[in-house]
Amino acid sequence: MLFCALLLAAPLLPGEERVSLRLKTSYLQPQGDATSRGGGAGLSLGYRLTDQVFLVAGGSASLLWATPAEGGPRERHRLTMVSAGLEALLDATPVAPFLDLCLVRLLPQSAAGYSVATRVSLGADWWFAAPFALGLAVRTLTPLDNANAVTGVGGIEIALRFTWLPQRSRKATKE
């Protein structure tokens, strides 16, 4: 789907915004069961390659609460995720659905049981003002270096994001 969007996308017109900044907060369950879950916040940048495709990179910090395998009270762990990939804008209306595919590095590995994963996201942004949007994304994490080999969905993340297009806001103040 991302490949098709890249092939069908039109080039940007001169003066169209290229860079976007996204602030995110999320609920995270990095494993398939509920033994480890938590929340966090992050920041990412998007660089617009065409009218529909963005190159995205970002990072987030989360706190996870995990039940130890041997039982006992929940323990708190820190988890840092660094990601890079592509995002395809499926429609450019005031409610703009998107799909993204990223490679994610999780640190430390002990917090989730794996350190490298692919992340597929499906979501939508609502452009409520010229430079600003609120969005919601549901993401799946698929471990690539799990001790049990590559498995299906290793975890989920639900993210609320706030997007700002700096160039669009400068144009709005000039007019």
C-alpha positions as CSV (number, residue, x, y, z in Angstrom):
1,M,0.0,0.0,0.0
2,L,2.8,2.4,0.9
3,F,4.6,1.5,-2.4
4,C,1.4,2.2,-4.4
5,A,1.0,5.6,-2.6
6,L,4.6,6.5,-3.5
7,L,4.0,5.6,-7.2
8,L,0.7,7.4,-7.5
9,A,1.7,10.5,-5.5
10,A,2.2,13.9,-7.1
11,P,5.2,16.1,-6.5
12,L,4.8,19.0,-4.1
13,L,4.0,22.4,-5.6
14,P,6.4,25.2,-4.9
15,G,5.7,26.8,-1.5
16,E,3.9,23.8,0.0
17,E,5.0,22.9,3.5
18,R,7.5,20.0,3.8
19,V,8.2,19.7,7.5
20,S,5.7,18.7,10.3
21,L,6.3,18.3,14.0
22,R,4.2,15.8,16.0
23,L,3.8,15.5,19.7
24,K,2.4,12.2,20.9
25,T,1.1,10.6,24.0
26,S,0.4,6.9,24.0
27,Y,-0.8,3.8,25.8
28,L,1.6,0.9,25.2
29,Q,1.4,-2.8,25.6
30,P,4.7,-4.1,24.1
31,Q,3.9,-7.8,24.6
32,G,0.9,-9.8,23.4
33,D,-0.5,-10.2,26.9
34,A,-1.3,-7.7,29.6
35,T,1.7,-8.6,31.8
36,S,3.4,-5.4,30.7
37,R,1.7,-2.1,29.9
38,G,2.1,1.6,30.4
39,G,2.1,5.0,28.9
40,G,4.5,7.5,27.5
41,A,5.1,10.6,25.4
42,G,7.1,11.3,22.3
43,L,8.1,13.6,19.5
44,S,8.5,13.0,15.8
45,L,9.3,14.9,12.6
46,G,7.8,14.3,9.2
47,Y,9.5,15.4,6.0
48,R,7.1,15.5,3.0
49,L,8.5,13.7,0.0
50,T,5.4,14.0,-2.2
51,D,1.8,15.2,-1.7
52,Q,1.0,11.9,0.0
53,V,4.2,10.4,1.4
54,F,6.3,11.5,4.4
55,L,9.6,10.3,5.7
56,V,9.1,10.1,9.5
57,A,11.5,9.7,12.4
58,G,11.0,10.1,16.1
59,G,11.4,8.9,19.7
60,S,9.4,8.3,22.8
61,A,9.9,7.5,26.4
62,S,7.5,5.3,28.3
63,L,7.0,3.9,31.8
64,L,5.8,0.2,31.8
65,W,4.3,-1.6,34.7
66,A,5.1,-5.3,34.5
67,T,4.2,-8.4,36.5
68,P,7.3,-10.5,37.2
69,A,7.2,-14.1,35.9
70,E,7.7,-15.4,39.4
71,G,4.8,-13.4,40.7
72,G,4.7,-10.6,43.2
73,P,3.9,-6.9,42.9
74,R,4.2,-5.0,39.6
75,E,7.6,-3.5,38.7
76,R,8.2,-0.3,36.9
77,H,10.5,-0.2,33.8
78,R,11.5,2.5,31.5
79,L,11.3,2.0,27.7
80,T,12.7,4.2,25.0
81,M,11.6,3.7,21.4
82,V,13.4,5.3,18.4
83,S,11.7,4.9,15.0
84,A,12.1,5.8,11.3
85,G,10.0,4.9,8.3
86,L,7.4,6.1,5.8
87,E,3.9,7.5,6.3
88,A,1.3,7.6,3.5
89,L,-1.5,10.1,3.6
90,L,-4.6,8.3,2.2
91,D,-6.8,11.3,1.7
92,A,-6.2,15.1,2.2
93,T,-9.6,16.2,3.6
94,P,-10.1,17.8,7.0
95,V,-10.1,14.3,8.4
96,A,-7.0,12.7,6.8
97,P,-6.5,9.0,7.2
98,F,-2.9,7.7,7.1
99,L,-0.9,4.5,7.2
100,D,2.7,4.2,8.3
101,L,5.4,1.6,8.4
102,C,8.5,2.1,10.6
103,L,11.4,0.2,12.0
104,V,11.6,0.6,15.8
105,R,14.5,0.2,18.2
106,L,13.4,-0.5,21.8
107,L,15.8,0.2,24.7
108,P,16.4,-1.6,26.9
109,Q,15.6,-5.0,25.4
110,S,14.6,-6.4,28.9
111,A,11.6,-4.1,29.1
112,A,9.8,-5.7,26.2
113,G,11.7,-8.9,25.5
114,Y,12.9,-7.7,22.1
115,S,14.9,-4.7,20.8
116,V,14.0,-4.4,17.1
117,A,10.5,-4.4,15.7
118,T,8.4,-3.2,12.7
119,R,5.5,-0.9,13.5
120,V,2.4,-0.6,11.4
121,S,0.1,2.3,12.2
122,L,-3.4,3.1,10.9
123,G,-4.9,6.4,12.0
124,A,-6.5,9.7,11.1
125,D,-5.7,13.4,11.7
126,W,-8.4,16.1,12.0
127,W,-7.2,19.4,10.6
128,F,-9.1,21.8,12.9
129,A,-7.1,24.9,11.9
130,A,-4.7,25.7,9.1
131,P,-1.4,24.6,10.8
132,F,-2.8,22.2,13.5
133,A,-4.3,18.7,13.6
134,L,-5.3,16.2,16.3
135,G,-4.9,12.6,15.4
136,L,-5.4,9.1,16.7
137,A,-3.4,6.0,15.6
138,V,-3.5,2.3,16.4
139,R,-0.1,0.7,16.0
140,T,1.1,-2.9,16.0
141,L,4.6,-4.0,17.0
142,T,6.1,-7.1,15.4
143,P,9.3,-8.2,17.0
144,L,12.2,-9.0,14.7
145,D,14.7,-10.3,17.3
146,N,12.4,-12.2,19.7
147,A,13.9,-15.2,21.4
148,N,11.0,-17.2,20.0
149,A,11.8,-16.2,16.4
150,V,9.7,-13.7,14.4
151,T,6.1,-13.9,15.6
152,G,2.9,-12.2,14.7
153,V,1.8,-9.1,16.6
154,G,4.1,-8.7,19.6
155,G,2.4,-5.6,21.0
156,I,0.1,-2.7,20.5
157,E,0.2,1.0,21.0
158,I,-2.6,3.6,20.8
159,A,-1.4,7.1,20.3
160,L,-3.0,10.5,20.4
161,R,-1.0,13.0,18.4
162,F,-0.9,16.8,17.9
163,T,0.6,17.9,14.5
164,W,2.0,21.3,13.7
165,L,3.0,22.5,10.2
166,P,5.3,25.5,10.9
167,Q,5.3,26.8,7.3
168,R,1.5,26.8,7.0
169,S,1.2,28.9,10.2
170,R,3.7,31.5,8.9
171,K,1.6,31.8,5.7
172,A,-1.6,32.3,7.7
173,T,0.0,35.2,9.7
174,K,1.2,36.9,6.5
175,E,-2.3,36.9,4.9
